[in-house]
Amino acid sequence: MTTAVDSPITAIAADRVPDKYLAAAGHPLAAVTGAEILAPLISGGHVRYANLDYGASAPALTVVSAYLNEILPFYASVHRGAGYASQISTSVYENARNIVREFVGGRPDDSVIFTRNTTDSLNLLAGCLPGADGKSAGDVLYLDIEHHANLLPWQGVPHRSIVAADTIAGTIDSVRAELEQGGVSLLAVTGASNVTGEILPIRELAALAHRHGARIVVDAAQLAPHRRVDISADDVDYLAFSGHKLYAPFGAGVLVGRPDWLDAGTPHLAGGGAVKEAKLDGVSWATGPARHEGGSPNVLGAATLARATQVIASLDQDRWHAHESAIRSYLVEGLQAIDGVTVHQIFKDTDPDKDTIGVVNFSVAGYDAGLVAAYLSAEHGVGLRDGRFCAHPLLKRLGLPSGSLRASFGVGSRLEDAQRLLAGIEKLRRDGLGWDYVVDAGRWVPANDTRTYPHWAPNTPGTAGAAPCIDD
Ligand SMILES: Cc1ncc(COP(=O)(O)O)c(C=O)c1O
């Protein structure tokens, strides 16, 4: 059994933290599973793991973990069985659609299609664009700030891209100018940048798209875990997000939106359940979500995703915002006060209090981002993301072709997580690295690392290989 010991940096004077931040974010807003796990330090001992990587995958809400245990005994095939457990599983699965529709403010006739994740949802939509059959009905228009999930699926269909301006206002002007050229069928835009956490004005962009005869799809992978979304109020046509970023890491994502294109589009997964009638040499496809959900659906993923949306929807909006905003402001102010640290953002006119989510992007002069990430993990028990965040065009344009660091947090976070990061970076600038590091399989790792994983995890640290989207 391991016990937590104080790392050199855990005892940070509380008087260095403004009261307003402590009051809003001294404690987690909601309990998450794994909040107290211990991370081994390279020099020996353990510290509480400071998880600042929510933007990649967020931990499960404990309510969601408990719900999973509650429904697990009733797990059975969906849509395929007359048995008691099958009926229950089917009911839970179908009801999950209603819960998710309500969460996003969906219209009564919107399709709610369960997928694997946001990437899957956007690929599904790409296969349903009018013109995907060869008769082009217009281009998909996207910005250069997008995650690859909202960029690459459109490259297989008629498309146009534009470079976002250095202000939100300028970016809207650029989008307007492009839409005025005509011939755009769909504007694909992120709700919030996974790189910098800056929020885009979705309602305004939706109105702009519609004024020019285009529809809009919002990649809400980052937005939905941080802000209420209402596709009816914002007049958004399609919305995609992932359970694993919304505190339900059980393998489901979702696409919600207008049924006409989806019902006419190419079935995303041809197979059982997606048809009305199949013959040896032909098929009559189903309409509705079934058309795209071929094969046995992920009932537990969909059910837990739906349960997570209920918890998130029940949060007091002011407290939710204050919690996240306190951690972000504290972190940004702290990082900016450290010599040699640069905090990155895309737009000059972003209001940091209103227009950002719990994501902070930065770099440390003189240190490779991957090395800083390895150091923070090995010497401070802090987990964050380094690299190019699956947003290569944006990183290149921000002048960060070899990547940067991203701290991200959410409802299970507390100010102490940010303190731990700041103390680690301060120490790095003051004392340098406390250990030797080498590059192994493209990743910085501590040399002579004797730490071990739990017995049920086969890898030893450092053998995981390069993170996605880091390599050239
Ligand atoms: C903005 C954004 N869009 C899409 C994705 C892809 O999400 P997933 O990996 O769940 O498909 C991510 C993941 O990081 C993201 O941040």
The ligand as an SDF file (V2000), in Angstrom:
LIG
                    3D

 16 16  0  0  0  0  0  0  0  0999 V2000
  -12.4400   20.4200  -30.1890 C   0  0  0  0  0  0  0  0  0  0  0  0
  -12.3080   18.9400  -30.3560 C   0  0  0  0  0  0  0  0  0  0  0  0
  -12.9760   18.3520  -31.3480 N   0  0  0  0  0  0  0  0  0  0  0  0
  -12.9360   17.0370  -31.5480 C   0  0  0  0  0  0  0  0  0  0  0  0
  -12.1810   16.2330  -30.7510 C   0  0  0  0  0  0  0  0  0  0  0  0
  -12.1610   14.7650  -31.0010 C   0  0  0  0  0  0  0  0  0  0  0  0
  -12.8100   14.1350  -29.9590 O   0  0  0  0  0  0  0  0  0  0  0  0
  -12.8220   12.5420  -29.8940 P   0  0  0  0  0  0  0  0  0  0  0  0
  -11.3910   12.1370  -29.7390 O   0  0  0  0  0  0  0  0  0  0  0  0
  -13.6390   12.2570  -28.6900 O   0  0  0  0  0  0  0  0  0  0  0  0
  -13.4060   12.0720  -31.1480 O   0  0  0  0  0  0  0  0  0  0  0  0
  -11.4530   16.7850  -29.7040 C   0  0  0  0  0  0  0  0  0  0  0  0
  -10.5930   15.9370  -28.8630 C   0  0  0  0  0  0  0  0  0  0  0  0
   -9.6510   16.3660  -28.2650 O   0  0  0  0  0  0  0  0  0  0  0  0
  -11.5310   18.1790  -29.5000 C   0  0  0  0  0  0  0  0  0  0  0  0
  -10.8730   18.7510  -28.5060 O   0  0  0  0  0  0  0  0  0  0  0  0
  1  2  1  0
  2  3  1  0
  2 15  2  0
  3  4  2  0
  4  5  1  0
  5  6  1  0
  5 12  2  0
  6  7  1  0
  7  8  1  0
  8  9  2  0
  8 10  1  0
  8 11  1  0
 12 13  1  0
 12 15  1  0
 13 14  2  0
 15 16  1  0
M  END
$$$$
